[in-house]
Amino acid sequence: MYLDHFQLRAYPFSLTPEISRFFPGHGLGEQVTRLRRAILEGEGFCRVTGPAGSGKTMLCRVVCRELPPTTRVALLLNPDLTPHQLLRAILREWRVPAGEGQGQPEDRQILLEWLVGLRRQGQRAVVLIDEAHCLPLETLAEMRMLGNLETGSSPLLQFVLFGQPVLDLRLAAPEARQILDRFTTVIALRPFSPAGTRDYLAHRLRVAGGDGGRLVSRCAARVLHWRAQGDLRRLNYLAHLALIDSATESAHRVTCRHALHAGRSSGVAGRWPGVPSPLRLVTWVVGMLVGGMAWHAWATGTLSLSHGPDPLPPAREQAAPPVARESGWSPSEPAMFAESRLFHDAAPAPAPHLKPNDPLREPILAAHRWLAAQPVDRLTIQLMQLRDDSGLERLKAQLTGVVPTPEIHLFRIKDGSLLVYLNAFSSREDAGNFLARLPARVKTGGPSIRTMERLGLTVRKLALDLSPPVTG
C-alpha cells in the first residue's frame, strides 16, 4: 500500500524475520561475532535468552549464514521432542539414513559414526535450536549425552539454544544442573533503548530503499519505542501501521500523530520510562489534594478524629461528571485502550473494501467466518505472507502429501498481499507437531504459532473491510 508512496523496494517491517534486513546495532552484531567464534573454537554448549520479540530467531538465522561451509548446521524449529525424536530430527536435518523401527541406542550409534567421518574430513557439526525453552528435561539430558561425544578435547557435536528467559529457570532445576555447567557462552538479549529504536527504524528503512533518517520523525520514533517497550516484534508491527497511516494521508513522513494513531488502533499499551501513565498521574494528584484538604480540616479543628456525639452530616451525593464523548472512550472500554486514547482522538482512516471481483473473495470470506467462530485461546500457524496471488498455487502444490492435509486460511491485506494461516489447534503441542511435519520448502519464511486473539488483532488492522462500500 505504501511502497510506491514512499518509493520503497520492499516492506521494511515485515512480521517474518529476513536476514537481509538484520540490524547489527544495539550490540547484536557483536553477539553474532561472539557466537560464531564460540562455535568455531569448539565450545560445546551456548545459549541465547531474551523475551518474546527480542530478535532471537533473527539472530539464530544470521549465525547460520555467518558460519563457514566447513560447519554443518542442523536448525530445529520445534524443540518439543522426546530424546529419540531429537535424535531422529538431527539425522533428518543432515539426511543421515537411519532404519525404520530402530531404537534410540542404534540411532545414537549411527549419529556417532557419521560425526566421526565428518571430523575426519575437517568439518564440524552444530545444532541450533529455536524456542529452546520448550525442551523437555529428558531431552536436555539426551543433549548432554550427545555433547559427551568427542575426539580428544573437541566435541563432535555442539549445541546453541535460543529461548525465552524461562529457559534459564529450567536449566537451574536440580535435574538439569549437569547440563547447566556445560554452557560456556551465555548471552541475554536486552530490550532496545530509545536511541537503539531510532537507529533500528532508520536501518530497516534504508535497507528497503528509503531515506531512513527522514521518513520517521524523532518524536514518532520515541512514541513507537514507548508503545513497543523495546520489543522488536511489536516495533515492526507498529511501524508498519504508522507507515500505512502516513501514506493514507499522503504525508511525506511518519509524524508523532501517525505513531500515536498506530499505537491506539493496535491496542498495544505502553508507558514512557520513568513517567506514570495519565490515569495514574490523575489518581496521584487527586489523592494529594484530598489528603491535603483532610490534613487542613484536622489542623483547623473542623474535622475531629474522635468518636464524638455529633458526627459529620453525610455528604450530598453528586452526579458523576459526563464522560467527554469527543475522545470516543467509554467506561466499559479496557484500560489500555482508554489510556492510549488520552493521547490521540482522531478517527481511524476508513479501510478499503474487498473488491467484488477479487478472485479469492470466497476463500477470504470463509477465512473471516472461520476466525469469528474460533475461541480466542485456540492456536493457529502463521505460515507466510504472499506478495501476490500467483504464489498460492505453488504453495498448495508444496503442501500436497502432508498428512493430515492442511486447512489454508487466507486474509487479504490492504497492500494487496495475502496472509496465510494453517489449521486451528487446541494445544501448543498439537500445533508444534503439525509444524514439524510441514515440508522444509514452505518453512523458509519462518512460520510461527499464534493465538486466535493475536490473529484477530492483526486482521482487524491489516485486513480489508468485508462490508460492501456505501454508495449514494
C-alpha positions as CSV (number, residue, x, y, z in Angstrom):
1,M,0.0,0.0,0.0
2,Y,2.8,2.5,0.8
3,L,5.7,1.1,-1.3
4,D,5.0,3.5,-4.2
5,H,4.2,6.4,-2.0
6,F,7.5,6.3,-0.1
7,Q,9.4,4.8,-3.1
8,L,10.5,1.7,-1.2
9,R,11.6,-1.5,-2.8
10,A,10.2,-3.8,-0.2
11,Y,8.2,-3.6,3.1
12,P,10.8,-2.7,5.7
13,F,8.9,-4.0,8.8
14,S,7.6,-7.4,7.7
15,L,6.4,-9.8,10.5
16,T,8.7,-12.6,9.5
17,P,12.5,-12.4,10.1
18,E,14.6,-11.8,7.0
19,I,18.4,-11.9,7.4
20,S,19.0,-9.4,4.6
21,R,17.5,-6.8,7.0
22,F,19.5,-7.7,10.1
23,F,20.2,-4.7,12.3
24,P,23.8,-5.1,13.7
25,G,23.4,-2.2,16.2
26,H,22.5,-2.4,19.9
27,G,25.2,-5.0,20.3
28,L,23.5,-7.6,18.0
29,G,26.4,-7.6,15.6
30,E,28.9,-8.3,18.4
31,Q,26.7,-11.1,19.7
32,V,26.8,-12.8,16.2
33,T,30.6,-12.5,16.2
34,R,30.7,-13.9,19.7
35,L,28.6,-16.9,18.8
36,R,30.5,-17.6,15.6
37,R,33.8,-17.6,17.5
38,A,32.4,-19.9,20.2
39,I,31.2,-22.4,17.5
40,L,34.5,-22.3,15.5
41,E,36.6,-22.7,18.7
42,G,34.7,-25.9,19.6
43,E,32.6,-24.7,22.7
44,G,30.1,-27.5,23.3
45,F,27.1,-25.5,24.5
46,C,26.0,-21.9,24.1
47,R,22.6,-20.3,24.8
48,V,20.9,-17.0,24.0
49,T,17.9,-15.9,26.0
50,G,15.5,-13.0,25.6
51,P,11.8,-12.2,25.9
52,A,9.5,-12.9,23.0
53,G,10.0,-10.5,20.2
54,S,13.6,-9.6,21.2
55,G,15.1,-10.9,17.9
56,K,16.3,-14.4,18.9
57,T,15.1,-16.0,15.7
58,M,16.7,-13.4,13.5
59,L,20.0,-13.8,15.5
60,C,19.8,-17.6,15.0
61,R,19.4,-17.3,11.2
62,V,22.2,-14.7,10.9
63,V,24.5,-17.0,12.8
64,C,23.7,-19.8,10.4
65,R,24.6,-17.5,7.5
66,E,27.9,-16.4,9.1
67,L,29.3,-19.9,9.6
68,P,31.8,-21.2,7.0
69,P,30.9,-24.1,4.6
70,T,33.0,-26.5,6.7
71,T,30.4,-26.2,9.5
72,R,27.4,-28.5,9.0
73,V,24.3,-26.9,10.7
74,A,21.1,-28.5,11.8
75,L,18.3,-26.0,12.6
76,L,15.5,-27.3,14.8
77,L,12.4,-25.0,15.0
78,N,10.2,-27.4,17.0
79,P,12.1,-28.4,20.2
80,D,9.2,-30.1,22.0
81,L,10.7,-33.5,21.2
82,T,11.3,-36.7,23.2
83,P,15.0,-37.8,23.3
84,H,14.5,-40.3,20.5
85,Q,12.6,-37.7,18.4
86,L,15.5,-35.3,18.9
87,L,18.0,-37.9,17.5
88,R,15.7,-38.6,14.6
89,A,15.3,-34.8,13.8
90,I,19.0,-34.3,13.8
91,L,19.6,-37.3,11.5
92,R,16.8,-36.0,9.1
93,E,18.4,-32.5,9.0
94,W,21.7,-33.9,7.8
95,R,20.0,-36.6,5.7
96,V,21.8,-39.4,7.5
97,P,20.0,-42.6,6.7
98,A,18.5,-44.5,9.7
99,G,16.5,-47.7,9.5
100,E,12.8,-47.7,10.4
101,G,11.9,-49.2,13.7
102,Q,15.4,-48.7,15.2
103,G,15.7,-47.8,18.9
104,Q,17.4,-44.8,20.5
105,P,20.8,-46.6,21.1
106,E,21.0,-47.7,17.4
107,D,20.2,-44.1,16.2
108,R,22.8,-42.7,18.6
109,Q,25.5,-45.1,17.2
110,I,24.6,-44.1,13.6
111,L,25.0,-40.4,14.5
112,L,28.3,-41.1,16.2
113,E,29.7,-42.8,13.2
114,W,28.6,-40.0,10.9
115,L,30.1,-37.4,13.2
116,V,33.4,-39.2,13.3
117,G,33.5,-39.4,9.5
118,L,32.7,-35.7,9.3
119,R,35.5,-34.8,11.7
120,R,38.0,-36.8,9.6
121,Q,37.1,-34.5,6.7
122,G,38.0,-31.4,8.7
123,Q,34.3,-30.4,9.3
124,R,32.3,-29.7,12.4
125,A,28.6,-30.2,13.3
126,V,26.4,-27.8,15.3
127,V,22.7,-28.0,16.2
128,L,20.8,-24.7,16.6
129,I,17.6,-25.0,18.5
130,D,15.0,-22.1,18.4
131,E,12.3,-21.9,21.1
132,A,14.5,-24.0,23.3
133,H,12.6,-23.1,26.4
134,C,10.1,-25.8,25.3
135,L,12.7,-28.6,25.6
136,P,11.6,-31.3,28.0
137,L,14.1,-32.1,30.8
138,E,14.7,-35.7,29.5
139,T,15.6,-34.2,26.1
140,L,18.1,-31.9,27.7
141,A,19.6,-34.9,29.4
142,E,20.0,-36.6,25.9
143,M,21.7,-33.4,24.6
144,R,24.2,-33.7,27.4
145,M,25.0,-37.3,26.5
146,L,25.4,-36.3,22.8
147,G,27.7,-33.5,24.0
148,N,29.9,-36.1,25.6
149,L,30.8,-37.5,22.1
150,E,34.2,-36.0,21.4
151,T,37.6,-36.7,19.9
152,G,40.4,-35.5,22.1
153,S,39.4,-32.2,23.6
154,S,37.0,-31.2,20.9
155,P,33.3,-32.2,21.0
156,L,31.9,-33.9,17.9
157,L,28.5,-32.2,18.3
158,Q,27.8,-28.7,19.5
159,F,24.5,-27.1,20.6
160,V,23.3,-23.5,20.5
161,L,20.0,-22.9,22.3
162,F,17.8,-19.8,21.6
163,G,14.9,-19.4,24.1
164,Q,12.9,-17.2,26.4
165,P,14.2,-16.4,29.9
166,V,12.2,-19.3,31.3
167,L,15.0,-21.5,29.7
168,D,17.4,-20.2,32.4
169,L,14.9,-21.4,35.1
170,R,14.6,-24.8,33.5
171,L,18.3,-25.2,33.4
172,A,18.6,-24.2,37.1
173,A,16.4,-27.1,38.1
174,P,18.3,-29.8,40.1
175,E,17.6,-32.4,37.3
176,A,19.4,-30.1,34.7
177,R,22.4,-28.9,36.7
178,Q,24.7,-31.2,34.9
179,I,24.0,-29.6,31.5
180,L,23.9,-26.1,33.0
181,D,27.6,-26.4,33.8
182,R,28.3,-27.2,30.1
183,F,27.3,-23.7,28.8
184,T,30.5,-21.7,28.2
185,T,28.8,-18.8,26.3
186,V,25.7,-17.2,27.7
187,I,24.0,-14.2,26.0
188,A,21.0,-12.3,27.4
189,L,19.3,-10.0,24.8
190,R,18.1,-6.7,26.2
191,P,15.1,-4.5,25.1
192,F,16.0,-1.7,22.8
193,S,16.8,1.7,24.2
194,P,15.1,4.8,22.6
195,A,18.4,5.5,20.7
196,G,18.5,1.9,19.6
197,T,14.9,2.0,18.4
198,R,15.6,5.1,16.3
199,D,18.7,3.6,14.7
200,Y,16.8,0.3,14.0
201,L,13.9,2.2,12.3
202,A,16.4,4.1,10.1
203,H,18.4,1.0,9.2
204,R,15.3,-1.0,8.1
205,L,14.0,1.9,6.0
206,R,17.4,2.3,4.4
207,V,17.6,-1.4,3.5
208,A,14.2,-1.1,1.9
209,G,15.4,1.8,-0.3
210,G,14.1,4.7,1.7
211,D,15.7,7.7,3.5
212,G,15.9,6.2,6.9
213,G,16.9,9.5,8.6
214,R,13.8,11.4,7.3
215,L,10.9,9.0,6.9
216,V,10.3,8.8,10.6
217,S,10.5,11.9,12.8
218,R,12.4,11.7,16.2
219,C,9.1,12.3,18.0
220,A,7.4,9.4,16.1
221,A,10.4,7.1,16.9
222,R,10.1,7.9,20.6
223,V,6.3,7.1,20.5
224,L,7.0,3.8,18.7
225,H,9.6,2.9,21.3
226,W,7.2,3.8,24.1
227,R,4.5,1.6,22.6
228,A,6.8,-1.3,21.8
229,Q,8.8,-1.1,25.1
230,G,11.9,-2.2,23.2
231,D,10.2,-5.3,21.7
232,L,11.2,-5.8,18.1
233,R,8.1,-7.7,17.0
234,R,5.8,-5.1,18.4
235,L,8.0,-2.3,16.9
236,N,7.8,-3.9,13.4
237,Y,4.1,-4.2,13.7
238,L,3.6,-0.6,15.0
239,A,6.0,0.9,12.4
240,H,4.2,-0.9,9.6
241,L,0.8,0.5,10.8
242,A,2.3,4.0,11.2
243,L,3.6,3.9,7.6
244,I,0.1,2.9,6.4
245,D,-1.5,5.8,8.2
246,S,1.1,8.2,6.9
247,A,0.6,7.0,3.3
248,T,-3.2,7.1,3.7
249,E,-2.9,10.9,4.4
250,S,-0.4,11.4,1.6
251,A,2.1,12.6,4.1
252,H,5.8,12.7,3.3
253,R,6.9,11.1,6.6
254,V,5.7,9.4,9.7
255,T,4.9,12.0,12.4
256,C,4.1,11.7,16.1
257,R,0.4,11.7,15.3
258,H,0.7,8.8,12.9
259,A,2.7,6.8,15.6
260,L,0.1,7.6,18.3
261,H,-2.7,6.6,16.0
262,A,-0.9,3.3,15.1
263,G,-0.5,2.5,18.8
264,R,-4.1,3.4,19.7
265,S,-5.6,1.3,16.9
266,S,-3.4,-1.7,17.5
267,G,-4.3,-1.9,21.2
268,V,-0.6,-2.2,22.3
269,A,-0.3,-0.4,25.6
270,G,2.9,1.4,26.5
271,R,4.4,3.8,29.1
272,W,7.1,6.3,28.9
273,P,10.1,5.0,31.0
274,G,10.0,6.6,34.4
275,V,6.8,8.5,33.7
276,P,3.5,7.4,35.2
277,S,0.5,6.8,32.9
278,P,-2.1,9.7,32.7
279,L,-4.6,7.7,34.7
280,R,-2.1,7.0,37.5
281,L,-1.0,10.7,37.4
282,V,-4.5,11.9,37.8
283,T,-5.1,9.5,40.6
284,W,-1.9,10.6,42.3
285,V,-2.9,14.4,42.0
286,V,-6.4,13.7,43.3
287,G,-5.1,11.7,46.2
288,M,-2.6,14.5,47.2
289,L,-5.4,17.1,47.0
290,V,-7.8,15.0,49.2
291,G,-5.1,14.3,51.6
292,G,-4.1,17.9,51.9
293,M,-7.7,19.0,52.4
294,A,-8.2,16.4,55.2
295,W,-5.0,17.5,56.9
296,H,-6.0,21.1,56.8
297,A,-9.5,20.3,58.2
298,W,-8.0,18.3,61.0
299,A,-5.4,21.1,61.8
300,T,-8.0,23.8,61.9
301,G,-10.4,21.8,64.1
302,T,-13.1,21.4,61.5
303,L,-12.5,17.7,61.4
304,S,-12.4,15.6,64.5
305,L,-10.9,12.1,64.6
306,S,-12.5,11.3,67.9
307,H,-15.9,9.5,68.2
308,G,-18.0,12.4,69.3
309,P,-21.7,12.6,69.7
310,D,-22.2,14.8,66.7
311,P,-21.0,13.0,63.6
312,L,-20.4,15.0,60.4
313,P,-23.5,15.2,58.2
314,P,-23.4,12.9,55.3
315,A,-22.1,14.5,52.1
316,R,-24.7,15.1,49.4
317,E,-24.3,12.7,46.5
318,Q,-23.2,14.4,43.3
319,A,-23.8,13.1,39.9
320,A,-20.7,11.8,38.2
321,P,-19.5,14.2,35.5
322,P,-20.3,13.1,32.0
323,V,-17.6,11.4,30.0
324,A,-16.4,13.6,27.2
325,R,-17.7,11.9,24.0
326,E,-15.1,13.6,21.7
327,S,-12.4,11.1,22.9
328,G,-14.5,8.1,22.0
329,W,-13.8,6.5,25.3
330,S,-16.4,4.7,27.4
331,P,-16.2,3.4,31.0
332,S,-16.6,-0.2,29.7
333,E,-13.5,0.1,27.4
334,P,-10.4,-1.8,28.6
335,A,-7.9,0.3,30.5
336,M,-5.1,0.0,27.9
337,F,-7.3,1.4,25.2
338,A,-8.6,4.2,27.4
339,E,-5.0,5.2,28.3
340,S,-4.0,5.3,24.7
341,R,-7.0,7.4,23.7
342,L,-6.0,10.2,26.1
343,F,-3.2,11.0,23.6
344,H,-5.0,10.8,20.3
345,D,-8.6,11.2,19.4
346,A,-8.5,11.2,15.6
347,A,-10.9,8.8,14.0
348,P,-9.2,5.9,12.1
349,A,-9.0,6.2,8.4
350,P,-11.7,4.1,6.6
351,A,-10.4,0.7,5.5
352,P,-10.6,-0.2,1.8
353,H,-13.2,-2.7,0.8
354,L,-12.7,-6.2,-0.6
355,K,-13.3,-6.0,-4.3
356,P,-16.3,-7.9,-5.7
357,N,-14.2,-9.3,-8.5
358,D,-11.4,-10.4,-6.2
359,P,-10.5,-14.0,-7.5
360,L,-10.1,-15.2,-3.9
361,R,-13.2,-13.5,-2.5
362,E,-15.0,-16.6,-1.4
363,P,-11.9,-18.2,0.4
364,I,-11.2,-14.9,2.1
365,L,-14.8,-14.6,3.3
366,A,-14.7,-18.1,4.5
367,A,-11.4,-17.4,6.5
368,H,-13.1,-14.5,8.3
369,R,-16.1,-16.6,9.2
370,W,-13.7,-19.3,10.4
371,L,-11.8,-16.8,12.6
372,A,-15.0,-15.4,14.1
373,A,-16.0,-18.9,15.2
374,Q,-12.8,-19.7,17.0
375,P,-12.2,-19.2,20.7
376,V,-9.5,-16.6,21.4
377,D,-7.2,-19.1,23.2
378,R,-7.1,-21.6,20.3
379,L,-3.9,-21.7,18.2
380,T,-3.0,-21.5,14.6
381,I,0.1,-21.5,12.4
382,Q,1.1,-18.2,10.8
383,L,2.8,-19.7,7.7
384,M,3.8,-16.8,5.4
385,Q,2.9,-13.6,3.5
386,L,2.4,-14.0,-0.2
387,R,3.1,-10.8,-2.2
388,D,0.7,-11.8,-5.0
389,D,-1.9,-14.5,-5.7
390,S,0.4,-16.4,-8.1
391,G,2.3,-18.0,-5.2
392,L,-0.9,-19.6,-3.8
393,E,-1.0,-22.5,-6.3
394,R,2.7,-23.2,-5.8
395,L,2.1,-23.3,-2.0
396,K,-0.8,-25.7,-2.4
397,A,1.4,-28.0,-4.5
398,Q,4.2,-27.9,-1.9
399,L,1.7,-28.8,0.8
400,T,0.4,-31.8,-1.2
401,G,1.1,-35.1,0.6
402,V,1.2,-33.5,4.1
403,V,-0.8,-35.7,6.5
404,P,-3.3,-34.5,7.7
405,T,-4.0,-32.2,4.8
406,P,-3.6,-28.6,6.0
407,E,-6.6,-26.2,6.0
408,I,-5.4,-23.0,4.3
409,H,-7.0,-19.7,5.6
410,L,-6.3,-16.5,3.6
411,F,-6.6,-12.9,4.7
412,R,-6.2,-10.1,2.1
413,I,-4.1,-7.2,3.4
414,K,-4.6,-3.6,2.4
415,D,-1.4,-3.6,0.2
416,G,-3.0,-6.5,-1.9
417,S,-0.8,-9.3,-0.5
418,L,-2.1,-12.4,1.4
419,L,-1.5,-13.6,5.0
420,V,-1.6,-17.4,5.0
421,Y,-2.6,-19.3,8.2
422,L,-3.0,-23.1,8.7
423,N,-5.5,-25.0,10.8
424,A,-6.7,-24.5,14.4
425,F,-5.2,-26.3,17.4
426,S,-6.4,-26.8,20.9
427,S,-2.8,-27.1,22.4
428,R,0.7,-25.9,21.6
429,E,1.9,-29.5,21.5
430,D,-0.5,-30.3,18.6
431,A,0.5,-27.1,16.7
432,G,4.2,-27.9,17.2
433,N,3.8,-31.4,16.0
434,F,1.9,-30.3,12.9
435,L,4.5,-27.6,12.2
436,A,7.3,-30.2,12.4
437,R,5.6,-32.2,9.7
438,L,5.5,-29.3,7.2
439,P,8.0,-29.6,4.3
440,A,11.1,-27.5,4.7
441,R,10.5,-25.7,1.5
442,V,7.4,-24.0,2.9
443,K,9.1,-23.1,6.2
444,T,11.7,-20.7,4.7
445,G,9.6,-17.7,5.8
446,G,9.8,-18.7,9.5
447,P,6.3,-20.0,10.4
448,S,5.2,-19.5,14.0
449,I,2.4,-20.4,16.3
450,R,-0.1,-17.7,17.1
451,T,-3.3,-17.4,19.2
452,M,-6.6,-16.6,17.6
453,E,-6.6,-13.4,19.7
454,R,-3.3,-12.3,18.1
455,L,-4.6,-13.2,14.7
456,G,-7.8,-11.2,15.3
457,L,-5.7,-8.1,16.2
458,T,-3.7,-8.5,13.1
459,V,-6.7,-8.9,10.9
460,R,-8.6,-6.0,12.5
461,K,-5.9,-3.6,11.5
462,L,-4.3,-5.0,8.3
463,A,-7.0,-7.0,6.5
464,L,-9.6,-5.4,4.1
465,D,-13.0,-4.5,5.3
466,L,-15.5,-7.1,4.0
467,S,-18.6,-4.9,4.2
468,P,-19.8,-3.5,0.8
469,P,-19.0,0.1,0.1
470,V,-21.7,2.7,0.8
471,T,-22.9,4.3,-2.4
472,G,-25.1,7.1,-2.7
